[in-house]
């Protein structure tokens, strides 16, 4: 599946997107797999309260299932102005 990173998440990981092979069944499991990769991922996912996730461009929760999902995007909360 495609995994996209935006704003400071992209800066910490150092890539805007990547293709990930995963056995994760939920977003939380995917985050655990990514965070275990190396320190830059662990840093990016150290505080999930500071992150939002979208599955196939729809806002979702971290306990959402990944079955059938083709794209996961991680980004900080958006602020209006």
C-alpha positions in Angstrom: 0.0 0.0 0.0 1.1 3.6 -0.5 1.9 5.5 2.7 2.1 9.3 2.5 3.7 11.6 5.0 2.9 15.3 5.3 4.3 18.4 7.1 6.6 17.6 10.0 5.9 13.9 9.7 7.5 14.0 6.2 10.4 16.0 7.7 11.1 13.5 10.4 10.9 10.5 8.2 12.7 12.2 5.3 10.4 11.0 2.5 7.0 12.2 1.2 5.7 8.7 0.4 6.7 5.0 0.1 5.2 1.7 -0.8 4.9 -0.5 2.2 4.3 -4.3 2.4 2.6 -5.0 5.6 0.8 -7.7 7.6 -0.9 -5.1 9.7 -4.7 -5.3 10.0 -5.3 -1.9 11.6 -3.7 1.5 11.3 -2.3 1.1 14.9 -0.5 -2.1 13.8 0.9 -0.3 10.8 2.2 2.5 13.0 3.8 -0.1 15.3 5.5 -1.8 12.3 6.8 1.6 10.9 7.9 2.9 14.3 10.0 -0.3 14.8 11.9 0.2 11.6 14.3 2.8 12.8 14.6 5.9 15.0 13.3 8.5 12.4 10.0 6.5 12.2 9.9 6.1 16.0 10.3 9.8 16.4 7.5 10.6 13.8 5.1 8.2 15.5 6.0 8.9 19.2 2.9 10.9 19.9 -0.2 9.7 18.1 -2.3 12.4 19.7 -0.4 14.9 17.5 -1.3 12.9 14.3 -4.2 12.4 12.1 -4.7 9.6 9.5 -6.6 9.3 6.3 -7.4 6.0 4.5 -8.0 6.4 0.8 -8.4 10.2 1.4 -11.0 9.8 4.1 -10.3 10.9 7.6 -10.2 7.8 9.9 -9.2 6.5 13.3 -6.0 4.7 14.3 -8.1 1.6 15.2 -9.6 1.4 11.7 -9.1 -1.8 9.6 -6.7 -1.7 6.6 -8.5 -4.4 4.6 -8.9 -3.1 1.0 -7.1 0.2 1.8 -4.7 1.3 -0.9 -3.4 4.6 0.6 -2.7 5.7 4.1 -1.7 9.3 4.9 -0.3 10.6 8.1 -0.4 14.4 8.9 -0.6 16.8 11.9 -4.0 18.3 12.8 -5.0 21.1 10.4 -5.7 24.5 11.8 -7.9 27.1 10.2 -7.3 30.8 10.0 
